[in-house]
Amino acid sequence: MKKNTKYYIVLGLLFVVAVLLQYNTPKPINWTENYSNSSKIPFGTYILSDLLSDLFPNQEIKETKIPIYNTINYQTNTNYIIINNSFAPDEYDTEKIFDYVSSGNQLFIAARIFEGPFADSLKLVTDGANYFFNLATHEEKYVAYVNFENPKLKQPNDYILRKNFYHYYFTSFDTANVLVLGKSISQEKKIENINFIKINMGKGSIFINTLPNAFSNYFLTDTLNYSYPIYALSNLPNQPTFWDEYYKAGKKDASTPLRFILNEPALKFAYFLLIFSLLFYIIFKAKRKQRIIPVIEPISNSTTDFIGVVSSMYYQEKNHLNLAHKKINYFLEMVRSNYLIATEKLDKTFIQNLALKSGVSIVTTTVLIKKIDAIKQLNSNFSEADLIHLNKLINTFNQLKTR
């Protein structure tokens, strides 16, 4: 036990140092865009999702984790909200979306990039810039000013987007049945751009906004800009609302205990610390204190040895006939055990039955049995050559038998 103490002390010190380092290391900010309603990172939508019951009072808010094609089914007077960095539904989803909107529903999409049949049908093209900067070194030219066009929603002072955002806007869209709801201008280019539109389609409308960052936790905690997503969603009527969790950049993977551990920084650190500690312990414990295990010789087969001794004895005494009788008795015992044939009479019937059951030809069987029957009648005059001949006949039979 005393010899192990030094290992335990080293492991204990390593653990304490690792815990102190982990505790004092500042946790890096995760700027991943996932827009999930369960995510509390800057570009998650936990806060906005929590506010939906206030934005649409007394209405059902339903989260959906399947494609829109499988979600909507002859609904009317509902809202559908999709927030992600991109939106590229396939042909079937696009067709279902247009039918859904035309039937009297409202679709709200906040995304920077549009691709596929949906974008092609509405001639949507976007462009923009990435304004991710530290405020301390931020240049004033990298600023975007955003506001609404609707007089009821337009703010006296523009929303100012200074850092950690993507400033995207439309460069093309189908102007038929389109109402511009919002614009932005960058201090860098000083050009006014459209970033929020409403497309009337049948009895419903599609609202498209190119600033999904503005709907994230990061901007909803900004005292200057928090009202922008609230006013943007106020364009939707107060009615039952679907919240999309399918078209997400950070779509949830299958959950397993190990995945959960590796996704949590503290647990991940503890997990690898445990692995390395075990490896460290195993390496230093490789010098075993256990005594050498002696090699145990396998038990010899005494029966085989006994048979060898007896055979040698008979052979050396030149008692060939006695040895032949013993080989014959052993052979006939095998016949009785394996083929269930009586061996009292070694006649023609016996030979036929033995040949049939053993699979050995009738000729080979007849020669062997005739030889055995002749030897059984002898009292003497049995040579070494006769014994060898009998042995060959029995070996040939054993090699040819099929069972």
C-alpha positions as CSV (number, residue, x, y, z in Angstrom):
1,M,0.0,0.0,0.0
2,K,2.9,2.4,0.9
3,K,4.5,1.8,-2.5
4,N,1.2,2.9,-4.2
5,T,1.0,6.1,-2.2
6,K,3.3,8.1,-4.6
7,Y,1.0,7.2,-7.6
8,Y,-2.1,8.4,-5.7
9,I,-0.4,11.6,-4.7
10,V,0.6,12.4,-8.3
11,L,-2.9,11.6,-9.6
12,G,-4.4,13.8,-6.9
13,L,-2.1,16.7,-7.7
14,L,-2.8,16.4,-11.4
15,F,-6.5,16.4,-10.8
16,V,-6.4,19.5,-8.5
17,V,-4.3,21.4,-11.1
18,A,-6.6,20.4,-13.9
19,V,-9.7,21.5,-11.9
20,L,-8.1,24.9,-11.1
21,L,-7.1,25.5,-14.7
22,Q,-10.6,24.6,-15.9
23,Y,-12.2,26.8,-13.2
24,N,-10.1,29.9,-14.0
25,T,-10.2,29.5,-17.8
26,P,-12.8,31.9,-19.3
27,K,-15.4,30.1,-21.2
28,P,-15.2,31.1,-24.9
29,I,-18.4,32.4,-26.5
30,N,-20.0,30.1,-29.0
31,W,-20.9,32.1,-32.1
32,T,-22.3,29.2,-34.0
33,E,-25.6,29.9,-35.7
34,N,-28.2,27.3,-34.9
35,Y,-31.4,29.4,-34.3
36,S,-32.8,26.6,-32.2
37,N,-35.5,27.5,-29.6
38,S,-33.7,25.5,-26.9
39,S,-30.3,27.1,-27.5
40,K,-29.2,29.9,-25.2
41,I,-26.0,30.7,-27.2
42,P,-25.9,34.2,-28.9
43,F,-27.3,32.9,-32.2
44,G,-30.0,30.7,-30.7
45,T,-33.6,31.7,-30.5
46,Y,-34.5,30.7,-26.9
47,I,-35.7,34.2,-25.9
48,L,-37.8,34.8,-29.0
49,S,-39.4,31.4,-28.7
50,D,-40.3,32.2,-25.1
51,L,-41.9,35.5,-26.2
52,L,-44.2,33.9,-28.8
53,S,-47.0,33.5,-26.3
54,D,-46.9,37.2,-25.6
55,L,-46.7,38.1,-29.3
56,F,-49.7,35.9,-30.1
57,P,-51.8,35.9,-26.9
58,N,-54.4,33.1,-26.3
59,Q,-53.2,31.3,-29.5
60,E,-51.7,27.8,-29.8
61,I,-47.9,27.8,-30.4
62,K,-46.9,24.5,-32.0
63,E,-43.3,23.5,-32.5
64,T,-42.6,21.3,-35.6
65,K,-39.5,19.2,-36.2
66,I,-40.6,17.8,-39.6
67,P,-40.6,19.2,-43.1
68,I,-43.4,21.7,-43.9
69,Y,-44.7,19.2,-46.4
70,N,-45.6,16.9,-43.6
71,T,-46.7,19.6,-41.1
72,I,-49.4,21.6,-42.9
73,N,-52.6,19.9,-44.0
74,Y,-55.5,22.0,-45.2
75,Q,-54.9,24.7,-42.4
76,T,-56.3,28.2,-42.8
77,N,-55.7,31.3,-40.7
78,T,-52.3,30.1,-39.2
79,N,-48.8,31.5,-39.1
80,Y,-45.6,29.6,-39.9
81,I,-42.3,31.0,-38.6
82,I,-38.9,29.9,-40.0
83,I,-35.6,31.4,-38.8
84,N,-32.3,30.1,-40.1
85,N,-29.1,31.3,-41.9
86,S,-30.4,29.8,-45.2
87,F,-33.6,28.5,-46.6
88,A,-33.6,25.9,-49.5
89,P,-36.7,23.7,-49.5
90,D,-37.1,21.1,-52.2
91,E,-39.6,21.1,-55.0
92,Y,-42.3,19.3,-53.0
93,D,-42.0,21.5,-49.9
94,T,-42.0,24.6,-52.1
95,E,-45.2,23.5,-53.8
96,K,-46.8,22.8,-50.4
97,I,-45.7,26.2,-49.1
98,F,-47.3,28.1,-52.0
99,D,-50.6,26.1,-51.6
100,Y,-50.5,26.7,-47.8
101,V,-50.0,30.5,-48.2
102,S,-52.6,30.7,-51.0
103,S,-55.2,29.1,-48.8
104,G,-55.1,32.0,-46.4
105,N,-52.1,31.4,-44.1
106,Q,-49.0,33.6,-43.3
107,L,-45.4,32.4,-43.7
108,F,-42.6,34.4,-42.0
109,I,-39.0,33.5,-43.1
110,A,-35.8,35.2,-41.7
111,A,-32.7,34.0,-43.6
112,R,-29.7,35.4,-45.4
113,I,-29.4,32.9,-48.3
114,F,-32.2,31.5,-50.5
115,E,-31.7,28.6,-52.9
116,G,-33.6,25.9,-54.8
117,P,-37.1,26.0,-56.3
118,F,-38.4,28.4,-53.7
119,A,-35.8,31.0,-54.5
120,D,-36.1,30.4,-58.2
121,S,-39.9,30.8,-58.2
122,L,-39.7,34.1,-56.4
123,K,-36.5,35.3,-58.1
124,L,-34.8,35.8,-54.7
125,V,-31.1,36.8,-54.7
126,T,-29.3,38.2,-51.7
127,D,-25.9,39.7,-51.0
128,G,-24.2,41.2,-48.0
129,A,-21.2,41.4,-45.7
130,N,-20.0,39.8,-42.5
131,Y,-19.6,42.5,-39.8
132,F,-17.9,40.5,-37.0
133,F,-15.7,42.8,-35.1
134,N,-14.5,43.6,-31.6
135,L,-16.1,46.9,-30.6
136,A,-12.9,48.2,-29.2
137,T,-11.2,48.1,-32.6
138,H,-14.4,48.6,-34.6
139,E,-14.3,51.1,-37.4
140,E,-17.4,53.3,-37.8
141,K,-17.7,52.6,-41.5
142,Y,-18.7,49.0,-40.7
143,V,-22.2,50.0,-39.4
144,A,-25.6,49.3,-40.8
145,Y,-28.8,51.3,-40.1
146,V,-32.0,49.4,-40.3
147,N,-35.7,50.5,-40.1
148,F,-39.2,49.7,-41.2
149,E,-41.1,51.4,-44.0
150,N,-44.6,51.1,-42.4
151,P,-45.2,54.4,-40.7
152,K,-46.8,52.6,-37.7
153,L,-43.6,50.6,-37.1
154,K,-40.9,53.0,-38.3
155,Q,-38.7,54.1,-35.5
156,P,-37.7,57.8,-35.0
157,N,-34.1,56.5,-34.7
158,D,-32.7,53.7,-36.9
159,Y,-31.7,50.5,-35.4
160,I,-27.9,50.5,-35.4
161,L,-26.1,47.2,-36.1
162,R,-22.5,47.7,-35.1
163,K,-20.8,44.3,-34.6
164,N,-21.3,40.5,-34.7
165,F,-23.9,40.4,-37.4
166,Y,-24.3,39.6,-41.1
167,H,-25.7,42.5,-43.0
168,Y,-27.6,41.0,-46.0
169,Y,-30.2,42.4,-48.3
170,F,-32.1,41.7,-51.5
171,T,-30.4,42.3,-54.9
172,S,-33.3,40.7,-56.8
173,F,-36.9,39.6,-56.2
174,D,-40.1,39.2,-58.2
175,T,-41.7,42.7,-57.9
176,A,-45.2,41.5,-58.7
177,N,-47.5,41.7,-55.6
178,V,-44.6,42.7,-53.4
179,L,-44.7,45.3,-50.6
180,V,-41.4,46.6,-49.2
181,L,-41.5,46.5,-45.4
182,G,-37.9,47.4,-44.4
183,K,-34.7,48.8,-45.6
184,S,-31.1,49.2,-44.5
185,I,-28.1,51.2,-45.4
186,S,-24.4,50.5,-44.6
187,Q,-22.1,53.3,-43.6
188,E,-19.5,51.7,-45.7
189,K,-21.3,51.8,-49.1
190,K,-23.9,54.4,-48.3
191,I,-26.5,52.6,-50.5
192,E,-30.0,51.9,-49.3
193,N,-31.0,48.3,-49.6
194,I,-34.2,46.3,-49.1
195,N,-34.1,43.7,-46.4
196,F,-37.7,43.0,-45.6
197,I,-40.6,42.3,-48.0
198,K,-44.1,41.0,-48.1
199,I,-45.3,38.9,-51.0
200,N,-49.0,38.6,-51.4
201,M,-50.1,35.1,-52.7
202,G,-53.7,34.1,-53.0
203,K,-55.4,34.7,-49.7
204,G,-52.2,34.8,-47.7
205,S,-48.7,36.3,-47.6
206,I,-45.1,35.4,-47.4
207,F,-42.9,37.7,-45.2
208,I,-39.2,37.5,-45.9
209,N,-36.4,39.1,-43.8
210,T,-32.7,38.9,-44.6
211,L,-31.5,39.6,-41.1
212,P,-31.9,36.3,-39.1
213,N,-29.3,37.5,-36.6
214,A,-31.7,40.2,-35.5
215,F,-34.1,37.5,-34.2
216,S,-31.4,35.8,-32.1
217,N,-30.7,35.9,-28.3
218,Y,-27.8,38.3,-29.0
219,F,-30.0,41.1,-30.4
220,L,-32.9,40.5,-28.1
221,T,-30.6,41.3,-25.2
222,D,-29.4,44.5,-26.9
223,T,-31.1,47.5,-25.3
224,L,-31.0,49.4,-28.6
225,N,-32.2,46.7,-31.0
226,Y,-34.3,44.3,-29.0
227,S,-37.6,45.7,-30.4
228,Y,-36.7,45.0,-34.0
229,P,-37.8,41.3,-34.1
230,I,-40.9,42.0,-32.1
231,Y,-42.1,44.7,-34.5
232,A,-41.1,42.6,-37.5
233,L,-43.3,39.7,-36.2
234,S,-46.1,42.1,-35.5
235,N,-46.9,42.0,-39.2
236,L,-48.4,38.6,-38.6
237,P,-52.0,38.4,-37.4
238,N,-52.8,37.0,-33.9
239,Q,-53.7,33.4,-34.8
240,P,-52.3,29.9,-34.2
241,T,-48.6,29.7,-35.0
242,F,-46.2,27.0,-36.1
243,W,-42.6,27.4,-35.0
244,D,-40.1,25.6,-37.2
245,E,-37.3,23.5,-35.7
246,Y,-36.6,21.5,-38.9
247,Y,-35.0,23.9,-41.3
248,K,-32.1,24.7,-38.9
249,A,-28.4,25.1,-39.3
250,G,-28.0,23.5,-35.9
251,K,-30.5,20.7,-36.2
252,K,-30.3,18.4,-33.2
253,D,-28.5,15.1,-33.6
254,A,-29.5,11.9,-32.0
255,S,-28.8,12.2,-28.3
256,T,-26.6,9.7,-26.5
257,P,-24.9,9.9,-23.1
258,L,-21.5,10.2,-24.7
259,R,-22.6,13.0,-27.1
260,F,-24.1,14.9,-24.2
261,I,-20.8,14.6,-22.2
262,L,-18.7,15.8,-25.2
263,N,-21.1,18.7,-25.9
264,E,-20.6,20.1,-22.4
265,P,-17.2,21.7,-22.0
266,A,-16.8,20.9,-18.3
267,L,-18.0,17.3,-18.7
268,K,-15.8,16.8,-21.7
269,F,-12.8,18.0,-19.8
270,A,-13.6,15.7,-16.9
271,Y,-14.1,12.8,-19.3
272,F,-10.7,13.1,-21.0
273,L,-9.0,13.8,-17.6
274,L,-10.4,10.5,-16.4
275,I,-9.2,8.7,-19.5
276,F,-5.7,10.1,-19.2
277,S,-5.6,9.4,-15.5
278,L,-6.5,5.8,-16.1
279,L,-3.8,5.5,-18.8
280,F,-1.3,7.0,-16.4
281,Y,-2.2,4.6,-13.7
282,I,-2.0,1.6,-16.0
283,I,1.4,2.6,-17.4
284,F,2.9,2.9,-13.9
285,K,1.2,-0.3,-12.7
286,A,2.7,-2.2,-15.6
287,K,5.5,-3.3,-13.2
288,R,3.6,-6.1,-11.7
289,K,4.3,-7.3,-8.1
290,Q,2.6,-10.7,-8.8
291,R,4.8,-13.8,-8.6
292,I,5.7,-15.6,-11.8
293,I,3.0,-18.1,-12.5
294,P,4.6,-21.6,-13.0
295,V,3.9,-23.5,-16.2
296,I,1.7,-26.5,-15.5
297,E,2.4,-29.4,-17.8
298,P,-0.7,-31.0,-19.3
299,I,-1.8,-34.3,-17.8
300,S,-0.5,-37.1,-19.9
301,N,-2.9,-39.6,-21.5
302,S,-2.2,-42.7,-19.3
303,T,-4.6,-44.9,-21.3
304,T,-2.6,-44.3,-24.5
305,D,0.6,-45.0,-22.7
306,F,-0.9,-48.2,-21.2
307,I,-2.0,-49.5,-24.7
308,G,1.5,-48.8,-26.1
309,V,3.1,-50.7,-23.3
310,V,0.8,-53.7,-23.6
311,S,1.2,-53.8,-27.4
312,S,5.0,-53.7,-27.1
313,M,4.9,-56.5,-24.6
314,Y,2.8,-58.8,-26.8
315,Y,4.9,-57.9,-29.9
316,Q,8.2,-58.5,-28.1
317,E,7.0,-61.9,-26.8
318,K,6.1,-62.9,-30.4
319,N,2.6,-63.8,-29.2
320,H,1.2,-62.8,-32.6
321,L,-2.0,-64.9,-32.4
322,N,-3.0,-63.4,-28.9
323,L,-2.4,-59.9,-30.2
324,A,-4.5,-60.7,-33.3
325,H,-7.4,-61.9,-31.2
326,K,-7.3,-58.7,-29.2
327,K,-7.4,-56.6,-32.4
328,I,-10.3,-58.7,-33.7
329,N,-12.2,-58.3,-30.4
330,Y,-11.6,-54.5,-30.5
331,F,-12.8,-54.4,-34.1
332,L,-16.0,-56.4,-33.4
333,E,-16.7,-54.3,-30.3
334,M,-16.6,-51.2,-32.6
335,V,-19.0,-53.0,-35.0
336,R,-21.5,-53.7,-32.2
337,S,-21.3,-50.1,-30.8
338,N,-21.4,-48.2,-34.1
339,Y,-23.6,-50.3,-36.3
340,L,-25.7,-52.3,-33.7
341,I,-24.9,-55.6,-35.5
342,A,-24.6,-58.8,-33.6
343,T,-21.1,-60.5,-34.1
344,E,-21.8,-64.0,-32.9
345,K,-22.2,-65.3,-36.5
346,L,-19.8,-63.9,-39.1
347,D,-21.9,-65.2,-42.0
348,K,-23.0,-63.7,-45.4
349,T,-25.9,-61.8,-43.7
350,F,-23.4,-60.2,-41.3
351,I,-21.1,-59.2,-44.1
352,Q,-24.0,-57.6,-46.1
353,N,-25.3,-55.7,-43.1
354,L,-21.8,-54.4,-42.2
355,A,-21.1,-53.3,-45.7
356,L,-24.4,-51.5,-46.0
357,K,-24.1,-49.6,-42.7
358,S,-20.4,-48.8,-42.9
359,G,-20.4,-47.7,-46.6
360,V,-17.5,-50.0,-47.4
361,S,-17.7,-52.1,-50.5
362,I,-18.9,-55.7,-50.2
363,V,-15.6,-57.1,-51.6
364,T,-13.4,-55.3,-49.0
365,T,-15.8,-56.2,-46.2
366,T,-15.9,-59.9,-47.3
367,V,-12.1,-60.2,-47.4
368,L,-11.7,-58.7,-43.9
369,I,-14.5,-60.8,-42.3
370,K,-13.3,-64.0,-43.9
371,K,-9.8,-63.3,-42.6
372,I,-11.1,-62.6,-39.1
373,D,-13.2,-65.8,-39.1
374,A,-10.2,-67.9,-40.2
375,I,-8.0,-66.5,-37.5
376,K,-10.6,-67.2,-34.8
377,Q,-10.4,-70.9,-35.8
378,L,-6.6,-71.0,-35.3
379,N,-4.8,-72.2,-32.2
380,S,-1.2,-71.7,-33.5
381,N,0.9,-71.2,-36.6
382,F,0.2,-67.4,-36.8
383,S,3.2,-65.5,-38.1
384,E,4.2,-61.9,-37.8
385,A,3.3,-61.4,-41.5
386,D,-0.2,-62.7,-40.9
387,L,-0.6,-60.1,-38.0
388,I,0.6,-57.3,-40.3
389,H,-1.8,-58.4,-43.0
390,L,-4.7,-58.4,-40.6
391,N,-3.7,-54.9,-39.3
392,K,-3.7,-53.6,-42.9
393,L,-7.2,-55.0,-43.6
394,I,-8.6,-53.4,-40.5
395,N,-7.0,-50.1,-41.2
396,T,-8.3,-50.1,-44.8
397,F,-11.8,-50.8,-43.6
398,N,-11.6,-47.9,-41.1
399,Q,-10.3,-45.5,-43.7
400,L,-13.1,-46.4,-46.2
401,K,-16.1,-46.4,-43.8
402,T,-18.4,-43.4,-44.1
403,R,-19.9,-43.6,-40.6
